[in-house]
Structure formats: C-alpha cells, structure tokens
Amino acid sequence: MAGIGLDLDQTLVHTHSSRVEGFDSFPISLGEESFFVHVRPHALDLLRFLAKSRLKLVIWTAGASGYARVVVGGLWRLMGMASTDGATIKSRDDATQIAPNVYIKEVAKMKRELGMSVFILVDDDWRHVLCCPTNKGLVEHAPAFFVTGKEARHDLYLLRLRLKIHAVLTPSLFLEDTARSSE
C-alpha cells in the first residue's frame, strides 16, 4: 500500500488573525481567540483527488490534535464532505519533540506504523530532513504558503503536485495492483 502525508500549516493552509479576500477560508476559535484558516490555491482539488485515489492520505501537523481536527474538518466541509473518512489525521502527538515547540515528523517510522510500501511527506519545514536523517528521500519540500505573501493568489505548487502524483504514483500503484491480482 502507498500513501502520502500532507503537512497542514504553510503547506495546505495558512491560519491568520484576520480574513484575507480572494481565498477559500473559514473561521475557527482556539480558546478565546478567533482566526481564519485560508486555503492554499489548488489544495481542495488535490485533497479531492487524493480522497478518491487508492493512496492512503495522512494529514500530519506539528500542531495540537484538537487544532488539526478542527482545520481538517473545515477543509472537508469546504469540499462538501461530511466527515474526514478516508484521511488519517496525525498531530504533534505522533511526532518527536526535539526542543520546546519544535516537533520532527519521523516519516520512516510512520511508514512502518501504517504498513506502507511507499510513503512520502509533503512539508514546508526542512527541519524534518535536517534533524532526522532517516527522512532523507521521504520528504518533498513544499514552498511555504503565507496568505499575505505577494504571490499567494497565484500559487501553483499544489496543482503541480497533483499532476506529479497522477503521473508518477498512480501508474505504479496500478501496476502493483495488477501484479497482486495475477498471483
């Protein structure tokens, strides 16, 4: 089985104190504070594609598990899906803390735990590779997305990623499934 992990903050979304026009967004409350979650261009298309594929989808954030559930639930509602079925949500509880408020996602460990033959993490934070040598080759570095960035509205990274996944991983999964069915 093959899977893909997608980081949440600055990869799929950017949570900001005020709403910025021109983006899919939704409000969230964390304690007494309110924020707006802004969705990176093409993120919803990528998530729809992955939800329909045979890939195991993991949304993995270094944020708290409650935050992760709220944000992923909001993304699924924007896609018109009632629940986050089809996606596994991982948080800092599933990462290794290396310093105060610094968590490293051990991709090889997650790959083993999920029983994956192929698993890659898409994340904007290079520390997951620099601080964890076993992650080398298992992390696709995404440029960080900030809703206030000059080029944010024209960001094409997730569109390119969806096309790459479709072209590279999907055919190999098909061949893997075909080989299994002929045994």
C-alpha positions as CSV (number, residue, x, y, z in Angstrom):
1,M,0.0,0.0,0.0
2,A,1.2,3.5,-0.8
3,G,0.4,6.8,1.0
4,I,1.1,10.4,1.1
5,G,1.3,12.7,4.1
6,L,0.5,16.4,3.7
7,D,1.5,19.0,6.3
8,L,-1.2,21.4,7.3
9,D,0.2,24.8,8.2
10,Q,2.0,26.7,5.4
11,T,1.6,23.7,3.1
12,L,-2.2,23.3,2.7
13,V,-3.4,26.3,4.7
14,H,-2.3,29.5,6.5
15,T,-4.1,30.4,9.7
16,H,-4.2,34.2,10.2
17,S,-5.7,36.6,12.6
18,S,-7.9,38.3,10.0
19,R,-9.6,37.3,6.8
20,V,-7.8,38.0,3.6
21,E,-10.1,38.3,0.5
22,G,-9.6,36.1,-2.6
23,F,-9.1,32.7,-0.8
24,D,-11.3,29.9,0.4
25,S,-11.4,30.4,4.1
26,F,-13.3,29.5,7.3
27,P,-13.2,30.8,10.8
28,I,-12.0,28.8,13.8
29,S,-11.8,29.5,17.5
30,L,-8.9,28.4,19.7
31,G,-9.7,29.1,23.3
32,E,-10.8,32.7,23.5
33,E,-9.1,33.7,20.2
34,S,-10.6,33.6,16.7
35,F,-8.7,33.0,13.5
36,F,-9.3,32.5,9.8
37,V,-7.9,29.5,8.0
38,H,-7.0,30.4,4.4
39,V,-6.7,27.5,2.0
40,R,-3.8,27.4,-0.4
41,P,-4.8,27.6,-4.1
42,H,-5.5,24.1,-5.5
43,A,-5.5,22.4,-2.1
44,L,-9.1,21.4,-2.3
45,D,-8.6,19.9,-5.8
46,L,-5.6,18.0,-4.5
47,L,-7.5,16.7,-1.5
48,R,-10.5,15.6,-3.6
49,F,-8.1,13.8,-6.0
50,L,-6.4,12.0,-3.1
51,A,-9.6,11.2,-1.3
52,K,-10.8,9.4,-4.5
53,S,-7.4,7.6,-5.1
54,R,-6.1,4.4,-3.7
55,L,-3.4,6.3,-1.8
56,K,-3.6,6.4,1.9
57,L,-4.0,10.1,2.8
58,V,-2.4,11.3,6.0
59,I,-2.8,14.9,7.2
60,W,0.1,15.4,9.6
61,T,0.7,18.6,11.5
62,A,3.2,19.6,14.2
63,G,0.2,21.4,15.8
64,A,-2.0,20.1,18.5
65,S,-4.5,17.3,17.8
66,G,-7.6,19.5,18.5
67,Y,-6.4,22.2,16.1
68,A,-5.7,19.5,13.5
69,R,-9.2,18.0,13.8
70,V,-10.9,21.4,13.5
71,V,-8.9,22.5,10.5
72,V,-9.2,19.2,8.6
73,G,-12.9,19.2,9.4
74,G,-13.2,22.7,7.9
75,L,-11.3,21.6,4.8
76,W,-13.6,18.6,4.3
77,R,-16.7,20.8,4.8
78,L,-15.4,23.2,2.1
79,M,-15.2,20.1,-0.2
80,G,-18.7,19.2,0.6
81,M,-17.7,16.1,2.5
82,A,-19.5,15.3,5.8
83,S,-16.6,13.7,7.6
84,T,-12.9,13.2,7.3
85,D,-13.3,9.5,6.4
86,G,-10.6,8.5,4.1
87,A,-7.9,10.6,5.8
88,T,-5.8,9.8,8.8
89,I,-5.1,12.9,11.0
90,K,-1.8,13.0,12.8
91,S,-0.5,15.7,15.1
92,R,2.4,16.6,17.3
93,D,1.4,13.6,19.4
94,D,2.7,11.5,16.6
95,A,6.0,13.5,16.2
96,T,9.2,13.6,18.2
97,Q,9.8,16.8,20.3
98,I,13.4,17.9,19.9
99,A,13.1,21.3,21.6
100,P,10.4,23.4,23.1
101,N,7.6,23.8,20.5
102,V,9.8,22.0,17.9
103,Y,8.5,18.7,16.6
104,I,10.0,16.4,14.0
105,K,7.9,14.1,11.9
106,E,9.7,10.7,11.6
107,V,8.5,9.6,8.2
108,A,10.2,6.2,8.1
109,K,8.7,5.4,11.5
110,M,5.2,6.5,10.3
111,K,5.6,4.5,7.1
112,R,6.3,1.3,9.2
113,E,3.4,2.0,11.6
114,L,1.0,2.4,8.7
115,G,2.3,-0.6,6.9
116,M,3.1,1.3,3.7
117,S,5.4,0.2,1.0
118,V,5.6,3.7,-0.3
119,F,5.0,6.8,1.8
120,I,6.2,10.4,1.3
121,L,5.5,13.5,3.3
122,V,5.0,16.9,1.7
123,D,6.0,19.6,4.1
124,D,7.4,23.2,4.1
125,D,9.7,22.6,7.0
126,W,13.2,21.4,6.1
127,R,13.9,20.5,9.8
128,H,12.1,17.2,9.2
129,V,15.0,16.2,7.0
130,L,17.9,18.1,8.6
131,C,17.1,16.9,12.1
132,C,16.1,13.3,11.1
133,P,18.5,11.7,8.6
134,T,16.2,8.7,8.1
135,N,13.7,11.1,6.4
136,K,16.1,11.8,3.5
137,G,14.3,10.9,0.3
138,L,10.9,10.6,2.1
139,V,10.1,14.4,2.3
140,E,9.0,16.5,-0.6
141,H,9.8,20.1,0.3
142,A,6.9,22.5,-0.4
143,P,7.4,26.2,-0.6
144,A,5.8,27.8,2.4
145,F,2.4,29.4,1.8
146,F,1.5,32.6,3.5
147,V,-1.8,34.2,2.7
148,T,-0.3,37.6,3.0
149,G,2.5,36.8,0.5
150,K,2.8,38.8,-2.7
151,E,2.2,35.8,-5.0
152,A,-0.1,33.8,-2.7
153,R,-3.1,34.1,-5.0
154,H,-1.1,32.8,-8.0
155,D,0.5,29.8,-6.1
156,L,0.6,26.7,-8.4
157,Y,2.6,24.4,-6.2
158,L,-0.3,22.1,-5.2
159,L,-1.6,21.9,-8.8
160,R,1.8,20.8,-9.9
161,L,2.0,18.3,-7.1
162,R,-1.4,16.8,-8.0
163,L,-0.2,16.4,-11.6
164,K,3.0,14.8,-10.5
165,I,1.2,12.4,-8.2
166,H,-1.1,11.5,-11.0
167,A,1.7,10.9,-13.5
168,V,4.2,9.2,-11.2
169,L,2.5,7.4,-8.4
170,T,-0.8,6.4,-9.8
171,P,0.6,4.3,-12.7
172,S,2.9,2.5,-10.3
173,L,0.0,1.7,-8.0
174,F,-1.9,0.4,-10.9
175,L,0.9,-1.9,-11.8
176,E,1.3,-3.0,-8.2
177,D,-2.4,-3.8,-8.0
178,T,-2.3,-5.7,-11.4
179,A,0.6,-7.8,-10.2
180,R,-1.2,-8.7,-7.0
181,S,-4.4,-9.7,-8.8
182,S,-2.5,-12.0,-11.2
183,E,-0.9,-14.0,-8.3
